[in-house]
Amino acid sequence: MKKLNALFIVLSLGMTISVSSLVKGSSLITLSASKNTPTDTIGIGDSKKVDGNYIGGMHISTNNAIGYNIYNNVITKYTIKVASKDELLSVLKNAGKGSIIYIDDNAVIDLTNSKDIHIPDDVTLASGRGKQKGRGALIFTTLNGTLPLLDPGNHVRITGLRIQGPDTSIGKNAYAVPVSRGISSSGGSYITIDNCELYGWSHAAIFLFNGANHIYIHHNYFHNNQRTGLGYGVCLDKASALVKANVFNYGRHAVAGTGATGTSYEASYNLVLPNFIGHAFDMHGGIDRKDNTNIAGDSIKINHNTIFLRDYPGVWIRGIPTHTAYIQNNDFINLDSNKAIKQTDKIEAQFLNKNILMRNNRFSKK
C-alpha cells in the first residue's frame, strides 16, 4: 500500500483534515473527517448522519430510541465466507494479505475458550450488520478473563459484526471477577473498526496500548460495557485514535485514556445516551497513575458530540495535557455549564483551566 494519509495531525494541530482508512490489500476507502460534518454545527446535527451514514450504524428516533441497523458501506465482495468456529479459526490462521473473510450474516459463533484470536496484517473480517436492516453475525465468549477476544494486526478492518463479551453487569468491585476485552491492539497501526455492535466487555470493548496509532473507530454501537471502576467503550494507554460517529449507552466512560505520555484521542460526532455510571469522555492524570505528576495525556480533541448525562460530567480531564485539550461545539443535554466540563489537579482540589480550550459548547435542558 503506497498511499497513506496522515491521520493524527488533527490531534496536535487542533484542525480537521481528511482521513484515509486502509482496509485491505491494494484498495483504499477514503473517509473524510469533514465531509457532511460542518464545523459550525453544535453536536451531531439533526439528521444524525455523519459521512453519509447514521451514527452508530443504525436509525435512531428523535427521542433517542434505538431502531434498525442501516449502513451504506457493508462489504459485498469477499474472498471466503465462513459460518462456524472451526472455519473461522482455520481461515484466519491461513489468510493471505488482502483477504476479506466474511462471516455469514446468520452465523452465531461461540468462541468461548478461544482468546487472542489474531487477524493477520492486511485482512478484513466482516459481516452484514446494516444490510437490509440485519444485525450481522454474532461472535461471542462466555469466559471471563478473555484478554482479548480479537487481536488485529496492521492494516486490518473489522466491520459489520456483533462482538459480545461475557459480562454486562456493573458489579461492586473492579476485579472481583476477571475482566475481559473485546478487541485489543499493542502497537498496531492503520486499524479500522466500523459498523460493529460491541457489548459485555467489563474492562473495555476496545483497548489500544503500546504505541497503537492511526486507529479509526466509527459508526459503532457500544453498550453494556460498565464494570465499576472500569467499563470503557474505548480505552487508550500510550496510543492514539479517532473515535467518531458512535453511539454509547450503559457504560462507565465512553472514551478514556490513562493520561500517560503518548496518549491522545479525538472524539467527535458521537452520541452518548443517559444510562451511564460515570462521565463520558475522560483523560486520567497523575492521581490515577500515582506518579505524582499533573500530566493528562498529550492532545485531546472532543467536538460535535451530543451528551445526555444528568449526574456526571460530560468531560473530565484529570490533569494538564502536554499540548491542548480542545472541547468545542458539543451539545450537553441536562448538564449546566459549571458541571459539564471538569479539569482537576493531581489531588482533585481545583479547576485548573490549563492547556484546555473550551468554546462554542451548548448547554440545554430536555
C-alpha positions as CSV (number, residue, x, y, z in Angstrom):
1,M,0.0,0.0,0.0
2,K,1.7,3.2,-1.2
3,K,-0.9,5.9,-0.4
4,L,-1.4,6.6,3.3
5,N,-2.6,10.0,4.5
6,A,-1.6,11.2,8.0
7,L,-4.5,10.8,10.4
8,F,-3.4,12.4,13.7
9,I,-2.2,15.8,12.6
10,V,-5.7,16.7,13.7
11,L,-4.7,15.9,17.3
12,S,-1.6,18.0,17.5
13,L,-2.8,21.0,15.5
14,G,-6.5,21.1,16.5
15,M,-7.7,21.2,12.9
16,T,-9.8,18.8,10.9
17,I,-8.3,17.0,7.9
18,S,-9.4,14.2,5.7
19,V,-8.8,10.7,7.0
20,S,-7.8,7.8,4.8
21,S,-8.5,4.4,6.3
22,L,-6.7,1.4,4.8
23,V,-8.9,-1.6,4.8
24,K,-7.2,-4.3,2.8
25,G,-4.7,-5.2,0.1
26,S,-4.5,-2.5,-2.6
27,S,-7.8,-0.9,-2.0
28,L,-8.2,2.4,-0.1
29,I,-11.5,3.7,1.2
30,T,-11.3,7.4,1.8
31,L,-13.4,8.7,4.7
32,S,-13.3,12.4,5.2
33,A,-13.3,13.9,8.7
34,S,-15.1,17.0,7.4
35,K,-17.5,15.6,4.8
36,N,-21.1,16.2,5.8
37,T,-19.9,17.4,9.2
38,P,-19.7,21.2,9.1
39,T,-17.6,22.6,11.9
40,D,-20.2,25.4,12.7
41,T,-22.8,22.9,13.9
42,I,-23.3,22.0,17.6
43,G,-23.4,18.4,18.5
44,I,-24.2,15.6,15.9
45,G,-26.8,17.5,14.0
46,D,-30.5,16.9,13.5
47,S,-30.1,14.3,10.7
48,K,-27.9,12.1,12.9
49,K,-25.9,11.3,9.9
50,V,-22.1,11.6,9.7
51,D,-20.2,11.0,6.5
52,G,-23.3,9.7,4.8
53,N,-24.2,7.1,7.5
54,Y,-26.3,7.2,10.6
55,I,-24.2,7.4,13.7
56,G,-23.8,4.0,15.3
57,G,-24.7,2.4,12.0
58,M,-28.4,2.5,13.0
59,H,-31.5,4.6,12.8
60,I,-32.3,6.5,16.0
61,S,-35.6,8.3,16.5
62,T,-36.0,11.8,17.7
63,N,-36.5,10.6,21.3
64,N,-33.2,8.5,21.0
65,A,-35.0,5.1,20.8
66,I,-32.6,2.6,19.2
67,G,-34.0,1.5,15.8
68,Y,-33.0,-0.7,12.9
69,N,-29.4,-1.1,11.6
70,I,-28.6,0.6,8.4
71,Y,-25.2,1.2,6.8
72,N,-24.1,2.1,3.3
73,N,-20.5,0.6,3.4
74,V,-21.3,-3.0,4.1
75,I,-18.9,-5.5,2.5
76,T,-20.4,-7.1,-0.6
77,K,-17.4,-8.8,-2.2
78,Y,-15.2,-11.2,-0.2
79,T,-12.5,-13.8,-0.6
80,I,-14.2,-16.5,1.5
81,K,-17.3,-17.0,3.6
82,V,-17.4,-18.9,6.9
83,A,-20.2,-19.9,9.3
84,S,-18.6,-21.9,12.1
85,K,-15.8,-21.6,14.7
86,D,-13.6,-24.1,13.1
87,E,-13.9,-22.5,9.7
88,L,-13.3,-19.0,11.1
89,L,-10.2,-20.0,13.1
90,S,-8.7,-22.1,10.2
91,V,-9.2,-19.3,7.6
92,L,-7.8,-16.7,9.9
93,K,-4.7,-18.8,10.5
94,N,-4.0,-19.2,6.8
95,A,-5.3,-15.8,5.5
96,G,-3.1,-14.1,3.0
97,K,-2.7,-10.3,2.6
98,G,-5.7,-8.7,1.0
99,S,-8.1,-11.4,2.1
100,I,-11.7,-10.5,3.0
101,I,-13.2,-13.1,5.4
102,Y,-17.0,-12.8,5.6
103,I,-18.9,-14.4,8.4
104,D,-22.4,-15.5,7.3
105,D,-25.0,-12.9,8.4
106,N,-27.0,-15.6,10.3
107,A,-24.0,-17.2,12.0
108,V,-23.8,-17.4,15.8
109,I,-20.2,-18.5,16.7
110,D,-19.3,-19.5,20.2
111,L,-15.6,-18.6,20.8
112,T,-15.5,-19.5,24.5
113,N,-12.1,-20.7,25.5
114,S,-10.6,-19.0,22.5
115,K,-8.7,-15.8,23.0
116,D,-6.0,-13.6,21.4
117,I,-7.5,-14.6,18.0
118,H,-5.1,-12.9,15.6
119,I,-6.3,-11.2,12.5
120,P,-3.3,-11.1,10.2
121,D,-2.0,-7.9,8.6
122,D,-4.0,-6.6,5.6
123,V,-7.0,-8.7,6.3
124,T,-10.7,-7.7,6.6
125,L,-13.1,-9.5,8.9
126,A,-16.6,-8.7,8.0
127,S,-20.3,-9.5,8.2
128,G,-23.5,-7.7,7.2
129,R,-24.7,-5.5,10.0
130,G,-27.0,-2.9,8.4
131,K,-27.6,-4.8,5.2
132,Q,-31.4,-4.9,4.8
133,K,-31.7,-3.8,8.4
134,G,-29.8,-7.0,9.5
135,R,-27.8,-7.4,12.7
136,G,-24.9,-9.3,11.2
137,A,-23.1,-12.3,12.5
138,L,-22.6,-12.8,16.3
139,I,-19.3,-13.9,17.7
140,F,-19.2,-14.3,21.5
141,T,-17.5,-15.7,24.5
142,T,-18.8,-16.6,27.9
143,L,-15.3,-16.8,29.5
144,N,-14.5,-14.1,32.0
145,G,-10.8,-13.1,31.7
146,T,-10.7,-13.1,27.9
147,L,-8.0,-10.5,27.2
148,P,-8.7,-10.0,24.4
149,L,-11.0,-11.9,22.1
150,L,-9.6,-10.4,18.9
151,D,-6.1,-9.2,18.2
152,P,-5.9,-7.3,14.9
153,G,-2.6,-6.8,13.0
154,N,-1.7,-3.8,11.0
155,H,-4.0,-2.5,8.1
156,V,-6.9,-4.6,9.4
157,R,-10.6,-3.7,9.1
158,I,-13.3,-5.2,11.4
159,T,-16.7,-4.4,10.2
160,G,-20.4,-5.4,10.4
161,L,-20.1,-7.8,13.4
162,R,-21.7,-8.2,16.7
163,I,-19.0,-8.9,19.3
164,Q,-20.3,-10.0,22.6
165,G,-18.4,-10.4,25.9
166,P,-19.1,-12.4,29.0
167,D,-20.2,-9.7,31.5
168,T,-22.7,-6.9,31.1
169,S,-23.1,-6.3,34.9
170,I,-21.8,-3.4,36.9
171,G,-20.6,-5.3,39.9
172,K,-19.3,-4.0,43.2
173,N,-15.6,-4.4,42.6
174,A,-13.5,-3.8,39.5
175,Y,-11.5,-7.0,39.7
176,A,-13.6,-9.4,41.8
177,V,-14.4,-11.2,38.5
178,P,-11.7,-11.5,35.9
179,V,-12.1,-8.7,33.3
180,S,-12.4,-9.0,29.6
181,R,-11.7,-7.0,26.4
182,G,-13.2,-7.4,23.0
183,I,-10.6,-6.0,20.6
184,S,-7.1,-5.1,21.7
185,S,-4.0,-3.8,19.8
186,S,-0.5,-3.4,21.2
187,G,1.4,-1.2,18.8
188,G,-0.8,-1.8,15.8
189,S,-1.5,0.8,13.1
190,Y,-4.0,1.6,10.4
191,I,-6.8,-0.4,12.0
192,T,-10.4,0.4,11.2
193,I,-13.3,-0.8,13.4
194,D,-16.6,0.3,12.0
195,N,-20.3,-0.7,12.0
196,C,-20.0,-3.1,14.8
197,E,-22.0,-3.7,18.0
198,L,-19.8,-4.3,21.0
199,Y,-21.1,-5.2,24.4
200,G,-20.4,-7.2,27.5
201,W,-16.8,-6.2,27.9
202,S,-16.0,-5.5,31.5
203,H,-12.7,-3.7,31.0
204,A,-13.0,-2.3,27.6
205,A,-14.7,-3.1,24.3
206,I,-11.6,-1.8,22.5
207,F,-8.2,-1.3,24.2
208,L,-5.3,0.3,22.5
209,F,-1.8,0.5,24.0
210,N,2.0,0.4,23.5
211,G,2.0,2.9,20.6
212,A,-1.1,1.8,18.7
213,N,-1.8,4.6,16.2
214,H,-3.9,5.6,13.2
215,I,-6.8,3.7,14.7
216,Y,-10.2,4.8,13.2
217,I,-13.3,3.7,15.3
218,H,-16.5,4.8,13.7
219,H,-20.3,4.2,13.3
220,N,-20.3,1.5,16.1
221,Y,-22.8,0.8,18.8
222,F,-21.2,0.4,22.3
223,H,-23.4,-0.7,25.2
224,N,-23.3,-2.6,28.5
225,N,-19.6,-2.2,29.0
226,Q,-20.0,-1.0,32.5
227,R,-17.9,-2.7,35.2
228,T,-17.5,-0.5,38.2
229,G,-14.1,1.2,38.2
230,L,-13.6,0.2,34.6
231,G,-16.3,-0.1,31.9
232,Y,-14.8,1.7,28.8
233,G,-16.1,1.8,25.3
234,V,-12.6,2.7,24.1
235,C,-9.6,2.8,26.4
236,L,-6.1,4.1,25.4
237,D,-2.7,3.8,27.0
238,K,0.2,5.4,25.1
239,A,-1.9,5.2,22.0
240,S,-3.9,7.4,19.7
241,A,-7.3,7.0,17.9
242,L,-10.1,8.9,16.1
243,V,-13.4,7.8,17.7
244,K,-16.2,9.2,15.5
245,A,-20.0,8.8,14.9
246,N,-20.5,6.1,17.5
247,V,-23.4,5.5,19.9
248,F,-22.6,4.8,23.6
249,N,-25.1,3.6,26.2
250,Y,-24.9,1.8,29.5
251,G,-21.2,2.4,30.2
252,R,-18.9,4.0,32.7
253,H,-16.8,6.0,30.3
254,A,-17.3,6.2,26.5
255,V,-13.7,7.0,25.8
256,A,-10.9,7.1,28.4
257,G,-7.1,7.5,28.4
258,T,-4.5,6.6,31.0
259,G,-3.0,10.1,30.5
260,A,0.5,8.6,30.2
261,T,2.8,10.4,27.7
262,G,1.9,9.3,24.2
263,T,-1.9,9.1,24.8
264,S,-4.1,11.2,22.5
265,Y,-7.5,10.9,21.0
266,E,-10.2,12.8,19.1
267,A,-13.8,12.0,20.0
268,S,-16.2,13.6,17.5
269,Y,-19.8,13.4,16.4
270,N,-20.7,10.7,19.0
271,L,-24.0,10.3,20.8
272,V,-23.8,9.5,24.5
273,L,-27.1,8.3,25.9
274,P,-28.0,8.9,29.5
275,N,-27.6,5.4,31.1
276,F,-24.0,5.9,32.3
277,I,-22.4,5.4,35.7
278,G,-19.6,7.9,35.1
279,H,-18.5,10.8,32.9
280,A,-18.5,10.3,29.2
281,F,-15.0,11.5,28.0
282,D,-12.0,11.0,30.2
283,M,-8.3,11.5,30.4
284,H,-6.6,10.3,33.6
285,G,-3.9,12.2,35.4
286,G,-1.2,11.6,37.9
287,I,-3.7,10.9,40.7
288,D,-4.8,7.8,38.8
289,R,-1.3,6.6,37.8
290,K,0.0,7.6,41.3
291,D,3.2,9.1,39.7
292,N,2.9,12.5,41.5
293,T,2.5,14.4,38.2
294,N,-0.3,16.5,36.7
295,I,0.2,15.1,33.2
296,A,-3.1,14.2,31.4
297,G,-2.1,12.9,28.0
298,D,-0.7,14.7,25.0
299,S,-3.6,16.0,22.9
300,I,-7.3,15.7,23.3
301,K,-10.0,16.8,20.9
302,I,-13.6,16.5,21.9
303,N,-16.0,18.1,19.5
304,H,-19.5,17.9,18.0
305,N,-20.7,15.3,20.5
306,T,-24.2,15.2,21.9
307,I,-24.2,14.1,25.5
308,F,-27.3,13.2,27.5
309,L,-25.9,12.9,31.1
310,R,-27.5,14.3,34.2
311,D,-25.5,13.0,37.2
312,Y,-21.9,13.1,35.8
313,P,-19.7,15.5,33.8
314,G,-19.6,15.1,30.0
315,V,-15.8,15.6,30.1
316,W,-13.3,15.2,32.9
317,I,-9.6,16.0,32.3
318,R,-7.8,14.9,35.4
319,G,-4.6,16.9,35.0
320,I,-2.9,19.1,32.3
321,P,-2.4,17.8,28.7
322,T,1.1,18.2,27.4
323,H,-0.3,20.0,24.4
324,T,-4.0,21.1,24.4
325,A,-7.5,19.8,25.1
326,Y,-9.9,21.2,22.6
327,I,-13.5,20.9,23.8
328,Q,-15.8,22.6,21.4
329,N,-19.1,22.5,19.5
330,N,-20.5,19.9,21.9
331,D,-24.2,19.7,22.9
332,F,-24.6,18.9,26.6
333,I,-28.2,18.0,27.4
334,N,-29.3,18.3,31.0
335,L,-25.9,19.5,32.3
336,D,-25.2,23.0,33.5
337,S,-22.1,24.7,32.1
338,N,-20.4,24.6,35.5
339,K,-20.8,20.8,35.7
340,A,-20.5,19.6,32.1
341,I,-16.7,20.0,31.8
342,K,-14.2,19.5,34.6
343,Q,-10.4,19.8,34.9
344,T,-8.7,18.9,38.2
345,D,-5.2,18.7,39.5
346,K,-3.4,15.7,40.9
347,I,-5.3,15.8,44.2
348,E,-8.5,16.8,42.6
349,A,-8.5,20.0,44.6
350,Q,-9.2,22.7,42.0
351,F,-10.3,23.5,38.5
352,L,-7.1,24.2,36.6
353,N,-8.1,25.7,33.2
354,K,-4.6,25.0,31.9
355,N,-3.9,23.8,28.3
356,I,-7.6,23.5,27.7
357,L,-9.7,25.4,25.1
358,M,-13.5,25.4,25.6
359,R,-15.7,27.2,23.1
360,N,-19.0,27.1,21.3
361,N,-20.5,24.4,23.5
362,R,-24.2,24.4,24.2
363,F,-26.0,23.6,27.5
364,S,-29.7,22.8,27.4
365,K,-32.5,21.0,29.2
366,K,-34.8,18.4,27.7
